[in-house]
Structure formats: C-alpha cells, structure tokens
C-alpha cells in the first residue's frame, strides 16, 4: 500500500473508531440518559384483546430492544407510561421502528382501539406527524396509563426499542436527528453530483454506475429512516413496503456493475466475471419480482422467503466483492485499495449494527443504530469518490503530458520543414548570386567594352537594363539568404542589416535590443523575415523618414516592436495585404499575437511571441 493510501486508510479507521466510541452507551455516558421503557412482549396466538390485557408478567418481560428476526406471527406489547416528574408534561412513546405494517393501540384496559395506524395506512393516519411511530400522552404529575399494542410485521424483520421521552427530550431527539439527516442528505447529493461530473469528464461507465449506486443507497437510507413515506410517497401504502428491498437490490446491481467496470476481470479471471454477472441477474430478477408482484396477494411465508433469500444473497455478494477487491489489491491494481477500504468501511458498520440487533450485547446508541448505515455510506462514498478524483487527476496529467508530447513533435516537425525551406532558400540565393548574377556581371562587362568601341547609344540602354538586373538579382539573393544568420545570430544579423540600410537609403533606421533568453533557431529565422518584411513595407509604402525596431525578451515572451513615422495605411489596405498576410501566418505559427496601429502619423506593429 502506498504511503498516501496508508494515511487515508488510517484516517478512515480512526473516524470509524471515534464514531463507534461516541455512539456506544459507555457507563460515563449513561448518567442523565433516558432509561429504556420496560415492556411485556407476547407472541400473538389467537388471543383476544381481553386475554392480552390479562396476560401475566411471566410471559416475556424485557427492558430495551427486542429483535426476534423474521417471524410469521404478530406481537402483543404491553407497557406503562408514567409521569414521574412534579409537573404536568407531554410524553411521547417512541417505538424506534418506522416500518410496522399495522398497529392497534389500546389504553387502560379498553377493548376498543384508541388508534389504528401503520405502513398499510396513509401517513395522515398517524396520531403524530413523525417519521417514526410516536404516540403522545398528556400526563399530570404521578399519572400513569396502561398501553397495549398489537404489532403486525409478519414475514419481515421485526424489532422495537420503546422509549418514553418528555417534550424537551423528544424535541432534542428530533432536532439532532434532523441535523444528522440533513448532513447525510447534503453529503449524498454532493457525492452524486461529483460522480456524475467525473462521468461526464472521464466517460467511464463505472462512474455512471457508481452515481446510480449512491442514489439507490440514498433512497434506501431515506426509506429506512421513514422519511420516504412521510415526504415522497405518503399515500402509496403498497410502495412503502417494497421501497427498501427494491432500492437495496438496485444498489447491489449498481455496485457490482461499478466494480467490474472499474476493475475489469482479466482473461485469466473469467470466473469472477461469470460470478458477478450471475449475481447481477439474480438481483435484477428479484427486483423485478418485488416490483410486479402485488404485496396484498403475497402470504407472509412468501415474503419471509424472499427476504431471507435477499439476506443470503447479500452475504454472498459481500464475500464476493471483498474477495475480488482483495485479489485486485494484491495484484497492485490502481485504486483497488481505496475501493477495498471504502467497501470494508461500509460493511463494518452494517455488520456491527446487525450483531447488536441480534444479540443486543454491544449496546450501541440510538443514533448509531438508526444512522449507522448512513455513517458507513458516508465513509465509503468519501473514499471511493476520492479514488475517482485521483483517477481524474492522473488522467488529466496523462492527457496534458500526451498533448505536450504531440505539440512538441508537431513543432519539431514544423521546425524541420522551416529549416529545410531555409536551406532551399539559401541554395536558391547562392545559385542566383553565383550563376545568374555572375552571368549578368560578365554580360555587363562585355557590353561596356562594346559600347566604348562603337559608341552605340542602344548598347548603353541595354547596359543600364543589365545593371538593373544585377541589382535585382543581388536583392533577391540577399532576401533569400539572410547574411550569416546561422553564424552571427538574430541580433547581429539585424544589426548588420540596419547598418547596411542606413548606408543605402535615406530613411534613418534605429535598432534597440535586450534579450535575456536564448531564441530557438527556427524562431530566429521567422523573426528575421518578419522584421525584413516590416522594414520593406515601410520603405515601399509609408514614405517614412525614420524606422525604429525594438527586440526584447524575458523568460516568458519575446516582444518585437517596429514603428515608423510614415503616412500609415487604411483598413482596406491592411486587408489587401502589404505583405501582412505573410507576417500574420508566421506569427500564428509561433503562437504569437499581432497588433497593428496605423494612422496618418505613422504605424506601430507589436508582435508578442511566448517562449
């Protein structure tokens, strides 16, 4: 494991340990804590309400949580609510299970129910608008009431942890719960947005499947809290019972699709691919079955079988996913450690809560029991989302590196072409000077001899034309072959050109330079030709008396400024050319910027080329 991943894992387990420590009922924390409400539990076996009221204490008396697992019978619960304070107060009997199909409540030996509610009734049927089943009682000081309830959760997991809270305690409980649920909801929404962003950027199907997984888990958590029934489907009494297994199965499918797309099995590990595909199909078929089979037509025995199948399937999936991630981690697959730590984090919370619900020996707090799955999911999503962030960062760096390499290769190739073109220009310039220039020079000398012998004025005219041809050939040769640019460098070559111009033309040419960095050869050639083109434009078209050239460089850029005090040119002339098309093409090749300001007082050309 890399040092970075080791730190992340240590932080994760530290977070887990602190959460566990703060959530357990340690002796020092019990002081001032609401004592669990004693109650009598009795399996319903055809008893009437009267029989249930008469049941003796020897039936089953428990203090705290009761979790028999999946059973096929209903349960009688009898307890007493009493105000032991000195003042009248409102008390709330909380069952700490928002998923009971039907509840009938009887008060003080009455055989007629004071309230009938449950998941099989619309949310408005509840006496108190809460995600959990809450029953308020107004009690005077010392007053007590006997409460009998019949709870129906046949064929499904059943557990209760009755508590009696006064108004202040209940308000504190609700406020803390809403704070936790708000934080978890905000976190999950943020993770979904971030993951979808990574999917849009990376175009990895695993990121899309992971976003579906996080959404499914969030909807499962929302349903598990009872918030789905309260806010999303308060009238859908058929969906409230299906929502949790449906979202659970959907999250299983999405998680396995995420893993096999993020870590595709190699050809030597085809058995993993077969295993995951089989589990995906089984989960998918169970999901469809839950969706299409009307719950009202299903017997408790069938529901129990389905749920037990889902539990066994979940255990197989946990072992399969952890085993596969361990194999990937041992194979040193990138980011496998993040997934392994994240999934282990989630499953650790789930196993911890399951063990406490079955045995009750861990004595986990109310908050960890109700929100432990959410805490585990937050840790898991944080680690895996961090893996996507790392992957996106690495891929971005790889793309940038590849783009730079391609750009460098393209530039090197273009530089080679430019240098080859320059070599060809030099050859043509030399040929013009040595071949045609030499022949024209010889012709000029012979014409001079003939003219002296014959004194023919026609020969003098021809000699003048030949002399012009010699001058034009020299100019062409000079332009094609920058004088000693390779040997002298850009600054010295331009300085020589300026000195020559000051000798040959009446325009005053000034040259200022300050170079702090070395300029590549191909750039030197381009800049030299740009300067010559700008000077030529000023000499031919501007009617200037002075031309100023500035060449300045620093580590970031090379800056060229050419100014004249001529008559300037119009936008139409600028569009038509004046050699500017060639200049613009060269500047674009160098990834530079060209700015021209021309008016009747002169023209200023600014060229900035990045280093």
C-alpha positions in Angstrom: 0.0 0.0 0.0 1.4 3.4 -0.9 2.1 5.9 2.0 -0.7 8.1 0.8 -3.2 5.3 0.7 -2.0 4.1 4.1 -2.7 7.5 5.6 -6.2 7.5 4.0 -6.9 4.1 5.5 -5.7 5.1 8.9 -7.9 8.2 8.9 -10.9 6.1 7.8 -10.5 3.6 10.7 -9.8 6.5 13.1 -13.1 8.0 12.0 -14.8 4.7 12.5 -13.3 4.3 15.9 -14.3 7.7 17.1 -17.8 7.3 15.7 -18.1 3.9 17.5 -16.8 5.3 20.7 -19.1 8.3 20.7 -22.1 6.2 19.8 -21.8 3.4 22.4 -23.5 3.5 25.7 -20.4 3.8 27.9 -21.0 3.9 31.7 -19.9 7.5 31.9 -22.5 8.4 29.2 -25.4 6.7 30.9 -25.8 9.4 33.5 -28.8 11.5 32.5 -29.7 9.2 29.6 -33.3 8.2 29.3 -33.9 4.8 30.8 -35.3 2.2 28.3 -39.0 1.7 28.8 -39.9 -1.8 30.4 -42.5 -3.7 28.4 -44.1 -7.1 28.1 -43.9 -8.9 24.8 -46.1 -11.8 23.9 -46.4 -13.7 20.6 -49.9 -13.4 19.2 -51.6 -16.8 19.1 -55.3 -16.2 18.7 -55.6 -14.2 22.0 -58.4 -11.6 22.2 -57.7 -8.1 23.5 -59.2 -9.1 26.8 -56.8 -12.1 27.1 -53.9 -9.9 26.2 -54.8 -7.4 29.0 -55.0 -10.3 31.5 -51.6 -11.9 30.5 -49.3 -12.2 33.5 -45.8 -10.8 33.9 -44.3 -14.2 33.5 -44.9 -14.2 29.7 -41.9 -12.3 28.4 -40.6 -9.2 30.1 -37.7 -7.3 28.6 -36.1 -4.0 29.1 -34.6 -2.4 26.0 -34.5 -3.8 22.4 -36.4 -6.7 21.2 -35.4 -8.3 17.9 -36.7 -11.8 17.1 -35.8 -11.6 13.4 -38.1 -12.7 10.7 -41.3 -14.3 12.2 -44.7 -15.2 10.9 -46.8 -14.1 13.9 -47.9 -10.7 15.3 -46.8 -9.4 18.7 -48.6 -8.1 21.7 -46.7 -5.3 23.5 -47.9 -4.1 26.9 -46.2 -1.2 28.8 -47.0 1.6 31.2 -46.4 5.3 30.6 -46.0 7.4 33.7 -45.1 11.0 34.6 -42.6 10.8 37.5 -41.9 14.5 37.4 -43.6 17.1 39.7 -45.2 18.9 36.8 -47.7 18.1 34.1 -46.0 17.4 30.8 -46.5 15.8 27.4 -44.8 12.5 26.9 -44.0 10.6 23.7 -44.0 6.8 23.4 -41.5 6.1 20.6 -41.2 2.6 19.1 -37.9 3.3 17.2 -39.1 1.3 14.2 -40.8 3.3 11.4 -41.7 0.2 9.4 -44.5 -1.7 11.2 -47.3 -2.7 8.8 -50.2 -2.3 11.3 -50.5 -1.1 14.9 -53.6 -1.2 17.1 -53.3 0.8 20.3 -55.5 0.2 23.4 -55.5 2.3 26.5 -56.2 1.4 30.2 -57.9 -2.0 29.7 -60.2 -0.8 26.9 -61.1 -3.4 24.3 -61.6 -0.9 21.6 -58.6 0.5 19.8 -57.8 4.2 20.5 -55.8 4.3 17.3 -55.1 2.1 14.3 -52.2 3.1 12.1 -49.1 1.6 10.4 -47.4 1.4 7.0 -50.5 -0.1 5.4 -52.4 3.1 6.1 -51.8 6.6 4.6 -49.3 8.7 6.5 -52.1 11.1 7.7 -53.5 8.2 9.8 -50.7 8.7 12.3 -51.6 10.4 15.5 -48.4 12.4 15.5 -46.6 13.5 12.2 -43.2 11.8 12.6 -41.1 9.5 10.5 -41.3 7.0 13.4 -44.3 5.7 15.2 -44.8 8.2 18.0 -47.8 8.3 20.4 -48.2 11.4 22.6 -49.7 11.4 26.1 -50.7 14.3 28.3 -49.9 13.2 31.8 -50.3 15.0 35.1 -47.7 14.6 37.8 -47.7 11.0 39.0 -50.3 10.0 36.4 -49.9 6.7 34.5 -51.6 4.9 31.7 -51.5 1.3 30.6 -50.8 0.8 27.0 -51.5 -2.4 24.9 -50.5 -2.7 21.3 -50.7 -5.4 18.7 -47.9 -5.0 16.1 -48.1 -6.7 12.7 -44.8 -7.3 10.9 -45.4 -10.8 9.7 -42.8 -12.3 7.3 -40.4 -9.3 7.7 -37.7 -8.3 10.1 -39.2 -7.1 13.4 -37.5 -5.1 16.1 -38.6 -2.4 18.6 -36.8 -0.4 21.3 -39.6 1.5 23.1 -38.7 4.8 24.8 -40.8 7.3 26.8 -39.5 10.8 26.3 -40.8 14.1 27.7 -41.4 17.0 25.4 -37.9 18.5 25.9 -36.2 15.2 25.4 -38.2 14.5 22.3 -37.6 17.9 20.8 -33.9 17.4 21.4 -34.0 14.0 19.8 -35.9 15.3 16.7 -33.5 18.3 16.4 -30.4 16.1 16.5 -32.0 13.6 14.1 -32.9 16.3 11.6 -29.4 17.7 11.8 -27.8 14.3 11.1 -30.3 13.6 8.2 -29.6 17.0 6.7 -25.8 16.4 6.8 -26.2 12.9 5.3 -28.6 14.1 2.6 -26.4 17.0 1.6 -23.3 14.8 1.6 -25.0 12.2 -0.6 -26.4 14.8 -3.0 -22.9 16.3 -3.3 -21.3 12.9 -4.0 -23.9 12.2 -6.7 -23.2 15.5 -8.4 -19.4 15.0 -8.2 -19.7 11.4 -9.5 -21.8 12.5 -12.5 -19.3 15.2 -13.2 -16.5 12.6 -13.2 -18.6 10.5 -15.6 -19.1 13.5 -17.9 -15.4 14.2 -17.8 -13.9 10.7 -17.8 -16.6 9.0 -19.8 -16.1 5.9 -17.7 -19.2 3.8 -17.3 -18.1 2.9 -13.7 -18.6 6.5 -12.6 -22.2 6.5 -14.0 -23.0 3.1 -12.3 -21.5 4.5 -9.1 -23.7 7.5 -9.2 -26.7 5.1 -9.6 -25.4 3.1 -6.6 -25.1 6.2 -4.4 -28.6 7.4 -5.5 -30.0 3.9 -4.7 -28.3 3.8 -1.3 -29.5 7.3 -0.5 -33.1 6.4 -1.4 -32.8 3.2 0.7 -31.5 5.2 3.6 -34.3 7.8 3.1 -36.8 4.9 3.1 -35.1 3.2 6.1 -35.5 6.4 8.1 -39.2 6.6 7.2 -38.7 9.9 5.5 -39.7 8.5 2.1 -43.1 7.6 3.4 -43.5 10.9 5.2 -42.4 13.2 2.3 -42.2 11.3 -1.0 -45.0 8.7 -1.1 -47.3 9.4 1.9 -50.3 7.9 0.1 -48.6 4.9 -1.5 -49.1 2.2 1.1 -48.1 -0.6 -1.4 -44.8 1.1 -2.3 -43.7 1.8 1.2 -43.2 -1.9 1.9 -41.4 -2.5 -1.4 -39.2 0.5 -1.5 -36.4 -0.7 0.8 -35.8 -4.1 -0.8 -36.1 -2.6 -4.3 -33.6 0.1 -3.5 -31.4 -2.4 -1.8 -31.4 -4.7 -4.8 -30.8 -1.8 -7.2 -27.8 -0.7 -5.2 -26.4 -4.2 -5.3 -26.7 -4.3 -9.1 -25.2 -0.8 -9.4 -22.2 -1.6 -7.1 -21.3 -4.8 -8.9 -21.5 -3.0 -12.3 -19.3 -0.3 -10.9 -16.7 -2.8 -9.7 -16.5 -4.9 -12.8 -16.3 -1.8 -15.0 -13.7 -0.1 -12.8 -11.7 -3.3 -12.4 -12.5 -5.4 -15.5 -11.6 -9.1 -14.9 -8.7 -10.3 -17.0 -9.0 -13.3 -19.3 -7.4 -15.5 -16.6 -10.1 -14.5 -14.2 -13.2 -15.2 -16.2 -14.8 -16.9 -13.2 -15.2 -13.6 -11.5 -17.0 -12.2 -14.5 -19.3 -15.2 -14.6 -19.9 -14.9 -10.8 -20.7 -11.1 -10.9 -23.0 -11.5 -14.0 -24.9 -14.2 -12.2 -25.3 -12.2 -9.1 -26.4 -9.2 -11.2 -29.1 -11.3 -13.0 -30.3 -12.8 -9.7 -30.6 -9.3 -8.1 -32.3 -8.0 -11.2 -34.9 -10.8 -11.3 -35.6 -10.3 -7.6 -36.0 -6.6 -8.1 -38.5 -7.2 -10.9 -40.4 -9.7 -8.8 -40.7 -7.1 -6.0 -41.9 -4.5 -8.4 -44.6 -6.5 -10.3 -46.0 -8.9 -7.6 -48.8 -7.2 -5.7 -47.9 -7.3 -2.0 -51.5 -7.8 -0.9 -51.7 -11.1 -2.7 -48.5 -12.4 -1.1 -48.6 -14.6 2.0 -46.2 -13.8 4.9 -44.4 -17.1 4.3 -43.5 -16.0 0.8 -42.4 -12.5 1.9 -40.2 -14.2 4.6 -38.7 -16.5 1.9 -37.9 -13.5 -0.4 -36.3 -11.5 2.4 -34.2 -14.5 3.7 -33.1 -15.1 0.1 -32.1 -11.4 -0.2 -30.2 -11.7 3.1 -28.3 -14.8 1.9 -27.7 -13.2 -1.4 -26.3 -10.1 0.3 -23.9 -12.2 2.4 -22.7 -13.9 -0.8 -22.3 -10.5 -2.5 -20.3 -9.1 0.4 -17.9 -12.0 0.4 -17.6 -11.9 -3.4 -17.0 -8.2 -3.6 -14.4 -8.2 -0.7 -12.6 -11.2 -2.2 -12.5 -9.7 -5.6 -11.2 -6.4 -4.3 -8.5 -8.2 -2.2 -7.4 -10.0 -5.4 -7.2 -6.7 -7.2 -5.3 -5.1 -4.4 -2.8 -7.9 -4.1 -2.3 -7.6 -7.9 -1.4 -3.9 -7.3 -4.3 -2.7 -9.4 -4.6 1.1 -9.2 -7.2 2.4 -6.8 -8.2 -1.1 -5.5 -7.0 -0.1 -2.1 -9.5 2.8 -2.0 -12.4 0.6 -3.0 -11.4 -2.1 -0.5 -11.1 0.4 2.3 -14.4 2.1 1.4 -16.4 -1.1 1.0 -14.9 -2.5 4.2 -15.9 0.7 6.0 -19.5 0.4 4.9 -19.8 -3.4 5.6 -18.2 -2.9 9.1 -21.0 -0.6 10.1 -23.6 -2.9 8.7 -22.2 -5.9 10.5 -21.9 -4.0 13.7 -25.5 -2.9 13.6 -26.7 -6.4 12.6 -24.8 -8.0 15.5 -26.2 -5.5 18.0 -29.8 -6.0 16.8 -29.4 -9.8 17.0 -27.6 -10.0 20.4 -28.0 -6.6 22.0 -24.7 -7.1 23.8 -22.9 -4.2 22.1 -25.4 -1.6 23.5 -25.0 0.8 20.6 -26.6 4.2 21.0 -29.8 5.2 19.4 -28.0 7.3 16.8 -25.6 4.6 15.7 -28.5 2.1 15.4 -30.6 4.5 13.3 -27.9 6.3 11.4 -25.0 3.8 11.4 -25.7 2.7 7.8 -25.6 6.4 6.7 -22.3 6.9 8.6 -20.8 3.9 6.9 -22.1 5.0 3.5 -20.6 8.5 4.0 -17.2 7.0 4.7 -17.5 4.5 1.8 -18.6 7.2 -0.7 -15.9 9.6 0.5 -13.1 7.0 -0.1 -14.4 5.8 -3.5 -15.1 9.4 -4.7 -11.6 10.3 -3.7 -10.4 7.4 -5.9 -12.3 9.0 -8.8 -10.7 12.3 -8.0 -7.3 10.7 -8.1 -8.1 8.9 -11.3 -9.4 12.1 -12.9 -6.2 14.0 -11.8 -3.9 11.3 -13.1 -5.8 11.0 -16.4 -5.7 14.8 -16.8 -2.0 14.8 -16.2 -1.5 12.0 -18.7 -3.6 13.8 -21.3 -1.7 17.0 -20.7 1.6 15.1 -21.0 0.4 13.4 -24.2 -0.8 16.8 -25.6 2.5 18.4 -24.8 4.4 15.5 -26.5 2.2 15.7 -29.6 2.6 19.5 -29.6 6.4 19.1 -29.3 6.5 16.6 -32.1 4.4 18.8 -34.3 6.6 21.8 -33.6 9.8 19.8 -34.1 8.4 18.5 -37.4 7.3 22.1 -38.4 10.8 23.4 -37.4 12.4 20.8 -39.6 10.2 21.9 -42.5 11.1 25.5 -41.9 14.8 24.8 -41.6 14.6 22.7 -44.8 12.8 25.6 -46.5 15.5 28.0 -45.3 18.2 25.6 -46.6 16.4 25.6 -50.0 16.1 29.4 -49.9 19.8 29.7 -49.2 20.6 27.3 -52.1 18.5 29.4 -54.4 20.0 32.6 -53.2 23.5 31.2 -53.7 22.6 30.0 -57.2 21.1 33.4 -58.1 24.3 35.2 -56.9 26.9 32.8 -58.3 25.2 31.7 -61.5 22.8 34.3 -62.9 24.5 37.1 -61.0 27.8 36.0 -62.5 26.5 35.7 -66.0 24.8 39.2 -65.8 28.1 40.6 -64.5 30.0 39.2 -67.4 27.4 40.4 -69.8 27.6 43.9 -68.3 31.4 44.0 -68.7 31.2 42.9 -72.4 28.5 45.5 -73.1 30.8 48.1 -71.5 33.6 47.1 -73.9 31.4 47.1 -77.0 29.9 50.5 -76.0 33.4 52.0 -75.7 34.3 50.7 -79.2 31.2 51.5 -81.1 29.7 54.4 -79.1 26.2 53.0 -79.8 23.5 54.6 -77.6 21.4 51.5 -77.9 24.1 49.5 -76.2 24.1 52.0 -73.3 20.4 51.4 -72.8 20.9 47.7 -72.8 23.8 48.1 -70.3 21.5 50.0 -67.9 18.9 47.2 -68.0 21.6 44.6 -67.3 22.8 46.7 -64.4 19.3 46.8 -63.0 19.0 43.0 -63.4 22.3 42.7 -61.5 20.9 44.8 -58.6 17.6 42.9 -58.6 19.4 39.6 -58.5 21.5 40.8 -55.6 18.4 41.9 -53.7 16.6 38.6 -54.4 19.7 36.7 -53.3 20.0 38.8 -50.2 16.4 38.3 -49.2 16.6 34.5 -49.9 19.8 34.2 -47.9 19.9 36.1 -44.5 23.5 37.1 -44.3 25.4 35.0 -41.8 22.2 34.4 -39.6 23.4 31.0 -38.6 26.9 32.2 -37.6 26.0 35.6 -36.2 22.6 35.1 -34.6 19.5 37.2 -34.9 20.7 40.3 -33.1 24.0 40.7 -35.0 22.3 39.8 -38.4 19.6 42.5 -37.8 22.3 45.0 -36.7 24.2 44.4 -39.9 21.0 44.8 -41.9 20.2 48.1 -40.2 23.8 49.3 -40.8 23.5 48.4 -44.5 20.1 50.1 -44.8 21.4 53.3 -43.2 24.1 53.4 -45.9 21.9 52.7 -48.8 18.6 54.5 -48.1 17.8 58.0 -46.9 15.5 56.7 -44.2 17.0 56.6 -40.7 16.7 53.1 -39.1 17.2 52.6 -35.4 17.6 49.2 -33.6 17.3 48.5 -29.9 17.6 45.1 -28.4 17.7 43.4 -24.9 17.5 39.6 -25.0 17.6 37.7 -21.7 16.9 34.2 -23.1 18.2 32.2 -26.0 15.9 32.1 -29.0 15.4 28.8 -31.0 16.9 28.7 -34.5 13.5 28.3 -36.2 12.1 31.3 -34.3 15.2 33.4 -35.2 14.6 32.8 -38.9 10.9 33.7 -38.6 11.5 36.9 -36.6 14.3 37.9 -39.0 12.0 37.6 -42.0 9.1 39.4 -40.2 11.5 42.3 -39.4 12.7 42.5 -43.0 9.1 42.3 -44.3 8.0 45.2 -42.0 11.0 47.3 -43.0 10.3 46.6 -46.7 6.6 47.7 -46.2 7.7 51.0 -44.5 10.3 51.7 -47.2 7.9 51.0 -50.1 4.6 52.3 -48.9 4.9 54.5 -45.8 7.1 57.3 -47.1 8.7 57.4 -43.6 11.8 59.3 -42.5 12.5 57.1 -39.5 12.0 53.5 -38.6 12.6 52.2 -35.1 13.0 48.5 -34.2 12.9 47.1 -30.7 13.6 43.4 -29.8 13.1 42.5 -26.1 12.8 39.1 -24.5 12.3 37.7 -20.9 11.8 34.2 -19.7 8.1 34.3 -20.6 7.9 36.1 -24.0 9.7 37.7 -27.0 8.4 41.1 -27.9 9.1 42.8 -31.3 8.0 46.5 -32.0 8.5 48.1 -35.3 7.5 51.8 -35.7 7.7 54.4 -38.5 6.6 58.0 -38.9 5.1 57.5 -42.3 1.6 58.2 -43.7 0.1 55.0 -42.4 -2.4 52.8 -44.3 -6.1 52.2 -44.2 -8.0 49.2 -43.0 -8.8 48.3 -46.7 -5.0 48.3 -47.5 -4.4 46.2 -44.4 -6.9 43.6 -45.6 -5.5 43.6 -49.1 -2.0 42.8 -47.9 1.1 44.9 -48.0 2.9 41.7 -47.0 0.9 41.4 -43.8 -0.5 38.1 -44.7 2.9 36.5 -44.7 3.7 38.2 -41.3 0.4 37.1 -39.8 1.0 33.5 -40.9 4.4 33.5 -39.3 3.1 35.0 -36.1 0.3 32.4 -35.9 2.8 29.6 -36.4 4.8 30.9 -33.5 1.6 31.0 -31.4 2.0 34.8 -31.0 -0.1 37.8 -31.1 0.0 40.6 -33.8 -1.3 44.1 -33.2 -1.1 46.9 -35.8 -1.9 50.5 -35.0 -1.8 52.7 -38.1 -2.8 56.4 -38.7 -1.6 59.4 -40.5 1.2 59.9 -38.0 2.7 56.5 -38.6 2.4 52.8 -38.0 3.2 50.7 -34.9 3.4 46.9 -35.2 3.6 44.9 -31.9 4.3 41.2 -32.0 4.4 39.1 -28.8 5.7 35.5 -29.0 5.6 33.2 -26.0 8.8 31.4 -25.0 
